[in-house]
Every structure is written in C-alpha cells, then in structure tokens.
Amino acid sequence: MQRLLAVTALASFLSNASAADKPEPILLWPAGAPGETDDKGGEKVLPDQGARKVIRLANVTAPTIAVYEPAEGKATGAAMVICPGGGYSILAMDLEGEEVAEWLTSIGVTGVLLKYRVPPRPNVPRHLAPLQDAQRAISTVRARARTWGIDPARIGIMGFSAGGHLSAAASTNFAKRAYEPIDEIDATSCRPDFTMLIYPAYLVEKGDVPKISPELPVTPDTPPTILIQTADDGIKVENSLFYYLALKNAGVPAELHLYAKGGHGYGLRPSGDPVSAWPKRCEDWLRNLGALKTEK
C-alpha cells in the first residue's frame, strides 16, 4: 500500500509539473569547449524510438547547465547536477533530465541539468568530453553557490545509464581535471559531495569475470553513493553490484537497492513495478545523509 501511494503521488507530480518557465541555459565554456571543432552539423532532436516518448538530443557541441530552483521557502540549500543517459550517443533530455530536475525541486533540491557533449569525439575515450563538462559544471555550481542559494558543501551528481557512468567518473576523477584550467571557476573543487547512480551502465569491464572499469578509480575519498538497478535490466546488474563492493571495500558509505523487475530507461515515469518508488528511496538517503537539512 505504501508503495502504491508513493507511485500514485509521483504520477500526479509528473502530470502536474509545468514545463512552461524553463530556466535559461548557461554556457559552460563561453570561449568554446576544450578541443571542440563544432563540425557535427548542429544540435538536433531525433525521432522517437519505441513506446516511450523521449526527447533524444544529438550532436551536442556547446555544453550548458540549466538551473531549476525550488519554490520560495522550500529550498534546502542542496543541489544536484543531473546527467541524462543515452549511451554517450544522445541525451534523453526530458525523461532523465527535465523531469528529474522538477522532482528534485519538489524536495527542496536545486536541479542543475547538464547538457554534455555527445556523441563521442574521435580518438579519445567516449567519456572524456562529457567528463570535462561534468567537472566544469560542478565547479561552476560551487563557484556560484551563494548566488543561487546553494551550500557549496552540498553539491551532488546523479546520472542514468551512461549518465550514471559519467557521474561515477566525476566521483572518482576529481583530484586532477580532464582539461587544463582556464579561469577562476576551475580553481573551485569539482568533487561531488554525494552521488546517485540510477540504472548505471559501463561501471564494469566486459568479460566473464566482472571488474570495475579502469577509468573509475574508487578510493576512500569517493563521495557517498546510492545505486538503483533491477535484476532484469539489459545492462548487467553486476555494474551496480561490483561498484557497490568496490565502494564498500574502500570504506565509502554506500547503499544499493536492487529490484527484481523494471528493466532499463524508466526514469521517474511510474509503472506497476516496485522500482518506481526509487525517488522516495533516494530522498530518504539524502535526508539520512544530512543533505536536505535546511540552513538556519
């Protein structure tokens, strides 16, 4: 009954959330992203595929953030950089972006929607340009935290599918940037304070014996992390299981919620599966972490 109420409340929220007054995007790299040649023909929205109606944004060359602020009197001071998924080929901007930002604001968290570069750039790891964008986004939010009513010590990152891999990469690669610093924003830390990985992909290498992907060097300094996945996900559940074990072995506070059914790519859109209650699990985790405390 409790799960049904949570799913019903979420469905009502999604149906009532207004897309009117979308925040103005902010360029992350006013002089152009590192190594960007802008030769991919411009951004475009691809046709829908499958049963879900999803905005599939392709050919991103000018990364931005859009800051969704909670209603007056509701803000907790916490913020979350949101990384949509899409296999590092496209970005599911509504399903795993705008809808997530609206949910975050409903619990008092400033949602910062990251539009990172896709598809992969030639002759470099597919996550490199997105990681540069994610690091720059975290530092930008921290540098402007006071302007946006954000606590610079409560800035997290979350991602879906490939965006989950990107969030994990940003959470394990913050000691040295993936680009040469360019201004005072890059003097600000790009380490997230907490991490939420929702049906993450690419966390383990391909092979019979799962091993954590080498670009994800988990250490005791990796931020506290929560993982959500289902056993019937087309992305092997070992992604979450082995990453969780790596966090545990490093002494990083971590929580794993594994559900039997639900598949992949559901975002916040409710279904009859228990995994639809994952937003409540994440809200409880953030609250227990102290991320949702209201500053006096």
C-alpha positions in Angstrom: 0.0 0.0 0.0 2.8 2.4 0.9 4.5 1.7 -2.5 1.2 2.3 -4.3 0.8 5.7 -2.6 4.3 6.7 -3.5 3.9 5.7 -7.1 0.5 7.5 -7.3 2.0 10.6 -5.8 4.8 10.6 -8.3 2.4 10.1 -11.2 0.4 13.1 -10.0 3.5 15.2 -9.7 4.7 14.3 -13.2 1.4 15.1 -14.7 1.1 18.4 -13.0 4.7 19.6 -13.4 4.8 22.5 -15.8 7.4 22.8 -18.5 6.5 26.5 -19.1 9.2 28.7 -17.4 12.2 26.6 -18.2 15.4 28.1 -16.9 17.7 29.8 -19.4 20.7 27.6 -20.2 24.2 28.8 -19.2 27.2 28.1 -21.4 29.8 26.1 -19.5 32.6 27.2 -21.9 32.0 30.7 -23.2 35.1 30.6 -25.4 34.3 27.0 -26.6 34.7 23.6 -25.0 38.2 22.1 -25.0 39.2 20.7 -28.4 35.8 21.4 -29.8 35.6 22.0 -33.6 31.7 22.2 -33.9 31.8 20.2 -37.1 28.8 17.9 -36.3 26.1 19.8 -38.1 24.4 21.4 -35.1 22.1 20.0 -32.3 19.0 18.2 -33.4 16.2 16.2 -31.8 16.0 12.7 -33.2 12.7 10.9 -33.8 11.2 8.8 -31.0 12.0 5.1 -30.9 10.0 2.5 -29.0 7.0 3.0 -26.8 8.3 5.8 -24.6 8.0 9.4 -25.8 11.5 10.8 -25.2 13.3 13.9 -26.4 16.5 12.4 -27.8 19.0 15.3 -28.3 22.0 14.6 -30.6 25.1 16.4 -31.8 25.8 18.5 -28.7 28.9 20.7 -29.1 28.1 23.6 -26.8 27.6 22.2 -23.3 25.3 24.1 -20.9 23.7 23.8 -17.5 20.1 24.8 -16.7 19.4 25.7 -13.0 16.0 24.6 -11.7 15.4 26.3 -8.3 12.9 25.2 -5.7 9.9 27.3 -4.9 10.4 30.1 -2.4 10.6 28.8 1.1 11.2 25.2 0.0 15.0 25.2 -0.7 17.2 23.1 1.5 20.5 24.5 0.1 21.4 21.2 -1.6 22.0 21.0 -5.3 22.3 18.1 -7.8 24.0 18.0 -11.2 21.9 15.8 -13.4 23.4 13.7 -16.2 20.9 12.2 -18.6 21.7 8.9 -20.3 21.8 7.9 -23.9 24.7 5.6 -24.5 27.0 8.6 -24.9 25.3 9.0 -28.3 22.3 11.1 -27.5 20.8 12.7 -24.3 17.3 11.7 -23.0 16.7 15.3 -22.0 13.1 15.1 -20.7 13.0 11.5 -19.3 16.3 11.7 -17.5 16.7 15.4 -17.3 13.9 17.9 -17.1 11.5 15.6 -15.3 14.3 14.7 -12.8 15.0 18.4 -12.2 11.3 19.1 -11.5 11.3 16.2 -9.0 14.4 17.5 -7.2 12.9 21.0 -6.8 9.8 19.3 -5.2 12.0 18.0 -2.4 13.9 21.3 -2.0 17.0 20.5 -4.1 18.2 22.8 -6.8 18.4 20.7 -10.0 21.2 21.5 -12.4 20.6 19.8 -15.7 23.8 19.2 -17.6 23.7 19.1 -21.4 27.0 17.4 -22.1 28.8 16.7 -25.4 27.6 13.7 -27.5 28.4 11.6 -29.5 32.0 10.5 -28.6 34.8 12.5 -30.1 37.2 10.6 -32.3 40.4 9.0 -31.0 39.6 9.7 -27.3 37.7 7.7 -24.7 34.0 8.2 -25.2 33.5 9.7 -21.7 36.4 12.2 -21.9 34.5 15.2 -23.3 31.4 14.5 -21.0 33.7 14.2 -18.0 35.3 17.6 -18.8 31.8 19.1 -19.0 30.7 17.4 -15.7 33.8 18.6 -13.9 33.2 22.1 -15.2 29.5 22.0 -14.2 30.3 21.0 -10.6 32.9 23.8 -10.3 30.5 26.3 -11.8 27.7 25.5 -9.4 30.2 25.6 -6.5 31.7 28.9 -7.6 28.2 30.5 -7.9 26.7 28.7 -5.0 25.9 31.7 -2.9 24.2 33.5 -5.8 21.9 30.5 -6.3 21.3 29.9 -2.6 23.3 26.7 -2.6 25.5 25.3 0.1 28.9 24.7 -1.6 29.4 21.7 0.7 26.2 20.0 -0.5 26.5 19.7 -4.3 25.9 16.2 -5.6 25.8 14.5 -9.0 23.4 11.9 -10.4 23.0 10.1 -13.6 21.1 7.5 -15.6 22.6 4.7 -17.7 25.6 6.3 -19.5 24.9 9.3 -17.3 25.4 7.0 -14.4 28.9 6.1 -15.7 29.6 9.8 -16.2 28.5 10.6 -12.6 30.7 7.7 -11.3 33.7 9.1 -13.4 33.2 12.6 -12.0 33.0 11.0 -8.5 36.3 9.1 -8.9 38.3 11.6 -11.0 38.4 14.9 -9.2 41.9 15.2 -7.9 43.1 16.2 -11.4 40.9 17.8 -14.1 40.5 16.2 -17.5 41.3 19.6 -19.0 43.7 22.5 -18.4 42.1 25.0 -16.0 41.1 28.2 -17.8 39.7 30.6 -15.2 38.8 31.2 -11.6 35.9 28.7 -11.8 38.5 25.9 -12.3 40.1 27.0 -9.0 37.0 25.6 -7.3 36.7 21.9 -6.4 35.0 19.6 -8.9 34.4 16.9 -6.3 30.7 16.0 -5.8 29.6 15.7 -2.2 27.3 12.8 -2.9 26.4 10.6 -5.9 23.2 8.9 -7.1 23.5 6.2 -9.8 20.2 5.1 -11.4 20.5 2.0 -13.6 24.1 2.9 -14.4 26.0 1.4 -17.3 29.7 0.7 -18.1 30.8 0.5 -14.5 32.4 -2.9 -15.1 34.6 -4.1 -18.0 33.2 -6.6 -20.5 34.2 -10.2 -19.7 33.3 -13.3 -17.8 34.7 -12.0 -14.5 33.4 -8.5 -13.9 36.0 -5.9 -12.9 35.5 -2.3 -12.2 36.2 -0.2 -15.3 39.7 1.2 -15.1 38.6 4.8 -15.5 36.7 4.6 -12.2 39.4 4.5 -9.5 37.3 4.1 -6.3 39.2 5.4 -3.2 38.2 6.3 0.3 37.7 9.9 -1.0 34.9 8.8 -3.4 31.7 10.5 -2.3 28.9 8.6 -0.5 26.9 6.8 -3.2 23.5 5.2 -3.7 22.8 2.8 -6.6 19.4 1.7 -8.0 19.0 -1.1 -10.5 16.8 -4.1 -11.4 17.8 -7.7 -12.0 16.1 -7.8 -15.4 17.9 -4.7 -16.6 19.5 -5.2 -20.1 22.6 -3.6 -18.6 24.1 -6.3 -16.4 23.2 -5.9 -12.7 26.9 -6.6 -12.0 27.5 -3.0 -12.8 25.8 -1.9 -9.6 26.9 -5.0 -7.5 30.6 -4.8 -8.2 30.7 -1.0 -8.0 28.9 -1.2 -4.6 31.5 -3.8 -3.4 34.3 -1.5 -4.6 32.8 1.4 -2.6 32.3 -0.9 0.5 35.9 -2.2 0.3 37.2 1.4 0.1 35.2 2.4 3.2 32.9 4.7 1.2 29.3 5.0 2.7 27.2 3.3 0.1 23.7 2.0 -0.4 22.4 -0.4 -3.0 18.7 -1.0 -3.9 18.2 -4.0 -6.2 14.8 -4.8 -7.5 13.6 -7.9 -9.4 11.8 -6.2 -12.3 11.6 -2.9 -14.1 14.1 -3.1 -17.0 16.0 0.0 -18.1 15.3 3.6 -19.0 12.2 4.2 -16.9 13.3 7.5 -15.4 10.7 8.7 -13.0 7.7 7.6 -15.1 5.7 5.2 -12.8 4.9 1.6 -13.6 3.5 -1.3 -11.6 7.0 -2.4 -10.6 8.3 -1.6 -7.1 11.4 0.1 -8.6 9.1 3.1 -9.4 9.5 4.0 -5.7 13.2 4.7 -6.2 12.8 8.5 -5.9 11.5 8.0 -2.3 14.4 5.7 -1.5 16.8 8.4 -2.8 15.1 11.2 -0.9 15.3 9.1 2.3 19.0 8.5 1.6 19.7 12.2 1.1 17.8 13.0 4.2 19.8 10.5 6.3 23.0 11.8 4.8 22.1 15.3 6.0 22.0 16.7 2.5 18.4 18.0 2.9 18.9 19.9 6.1 17.6 23.5 6.0 20.1 26.1 6.9 19.0 28.4 9.8 
